[in-house]
Amino acid sequence: MDATLHLAQEPDADALLGRSPLAALTGMLLDQQIPMEWAFKGPWTISQRLGADDLDAHEIAAYAPEAFAALLSQKPAVHRYPGSMAKRIQQLCQYLVEHYDGDPEAIWKDAGSGQELRKRLEELPGFGKQKAQIFLALLGKQLGVRPQGWREAAGAYGEAESFRSVADITGPASLAKVRAFKQEMKAAAKAAGSGKA
């Protein structure tokens, strides 16, 4: 993997996301209940606290859980819920070690189709259907991973020229469009909810 991503909106953190499959997966895992930039800066913060240039699934999987939770809890914390996210990251890394010899790229290297890749992503700890579809769209749109049928497997997130998720963010302008889309969705959901009352 060697791409330029703009998800953390910080050069060093984005450079790590673009070269490290595990960093990109970890950022996607962290992307819940906190601002996107905070989530995608997390992998870089973790690598710095580990004193490494990259993240290693074997190292994180074997790390003492209490110590890893403490690492994520240091100020500034990596996530709003650093303890539970530390556990999830370790579960993800343990799964990668067990099923892919610690190599996250193996998830998509030989995937025969978009559906197969989505299934593999959905099997990852902490990845449901939506997270798997968004990550699949990110792989296809920005990282050049395009097995047959990847757009269809990514659902609406795979649509060209859409601004629905992190898969569509390539800079400040697209970030603003994705934020606007998310606000529209929240407003529509709120309106639908109040209409039922």
N, C-alpha and C positions, 0 to 999 in steps of 0.2 A: 504494500500500500504506500502510495506517495502522492498525496493530494493536498490542496490548500483548502482548508475548511475555515468557516467564520462563525462558529457556534458559540465559543466562549467570548468572542469579541476581544480577545487578548492574544497577541502574536505567539508567545511561547506556548500557551495552552492550546491554541489552535494548531500550531505546528505538530504538537504531540498527537492530537486527534487525527491529523492527516497522515501520520506515518505509523501509528500504532493501532492495529485492530482491537486490542484489548482496551485501550484508552477510549476508543469510539464506543465500544459496547458498554463500558463502565459509565460513560457520560449518559448514554441512552438509559441505562438502568437508574441513574440518579435523577433523571429528568421527570420528577413528579413532586408536586406540592412545594416547589421552589422555582424561582425564575430560571429560564433556560440557560442563561449565561453562567449562573452559579453552578448549575448541574454539570455543564460541559467544561468548566474550569476545574471541577473536582479531580479528574484523573491526573492533571498536572500537579495539583496541590499534593495529592497522595504520593506521586513519584518523587517530588521534592522532599517530602517528609521521610521517605524511604531512602533518600540519598541516591536515587537512580535516575537515569535518563529516559527510562521507559517503565512500563508495568510488566511484571512477569507473573503469569498465572500460577506457576509452581510455588513461587515465593509467597504470594498472597494466600494461596490455599493452605500453606503450611504455617502461616503466621499464627501466633498465640491469639485467640479471639479477643481476650480482654485488652491486649496490647494494641491490636489492630483497631478496636473500637476507640481506645484512647487516642490513637494517631488521628483518627477522623474527627474526634471531639476537640482537639486543640483549637484555640482561637486563631483565625476565624474557622469555625466548623465547616466541614465539607458539605454538610447537609443540615436541614432543620432537625432531622432525626438521625444523628450520626451513628448512634449505637445500632439501630435496626438496619441502617443502610450498610454499615460495616459487615454485619452478618450476611446481608444479601450479596454483597460483592464477594465475600469469601465463598458463599454457596455457588455463585456463578463460576468462580475460578476453580473450585473443586470439581464442578461438573465438566469444565473444559479440560482439566487434567485427566479425569476419568474417561471421557468420551472422545477427546480430540488431542490427547497427549499434550495439553496445555497450549495448543496452537489455535487461536480463535479463527484465523483465516481458513482453517480446514473446514469450518462450517459452510463456507461458500465456494471454496476452490473447485470442488467437483460436484456441486449441486447440479443435477440434470435439468431442473426446471425451476421456474419461479415458485410454484406450489411446493416443491420439495424443500427449497430454501426457506420459505415461510414456515413450513412445518418444523424444520430444524431450529429456527429462531424461536418459535412458540414453545419448544421443549426446554429452552434455557430458563433457569430459575429467575423469577422476577419479570419475565417477558410474557405478556398475554397477547391476544390477537392484535390489538391496536398497536402496541409497542413493536411487535414483530413486523407489522405492515409499514410502520413509519421507518424502522431501521432498514427494511428491505428497500423502501423508496430512496433512502439516503445512499445506500450502496449503489443502486442503479443510477440515480441522478448525478451523484457527485464523486463516487469512487470507482466507477467503471465496471461494477459487478452486475452483469446483465444476462442471467440465464434466460432461456426462452420463456416467455410469459411472465416476466418479472413485474411489468406494469399492472397486469391483471391481478396477480397475486398480492400486490401492494394495495389493491383497492383504489379508493379515491386519492390516496396519498401518492400513487404512482402516476397520476394524470400530469401530462406535460403542461407547463405554464400555469400551474396551480400554486397557491401560496397558503397551504394548510398546516405545514409542520416544519420541523427542523430540516427535513429533507430539501426544503425549498429555499433555505437561507444561505445566500452567498455574499451578503454584505448588509450595510445599514438599511438600504432601500427595501430589500426583500424582507428583512427582519420586521420593518414597520408594517409591510403588507400582511405578513403572517400574524403579527399582533392584532391588526385590525380584523382579520378573519376570525381569530379566536374570540375577540370581543363580540363580534356579530353572533357567533355561535352561543356564547354565554347569554347574550341578551335574548336570543330566540328561545333558548331553553327556559329562561326565567319567565318569558312571556307565555310560553306553552304551559308552564307550571301554574302560573297565576290564573290562566284561562280556565283551568280545570277546577279551581277552588270554588 
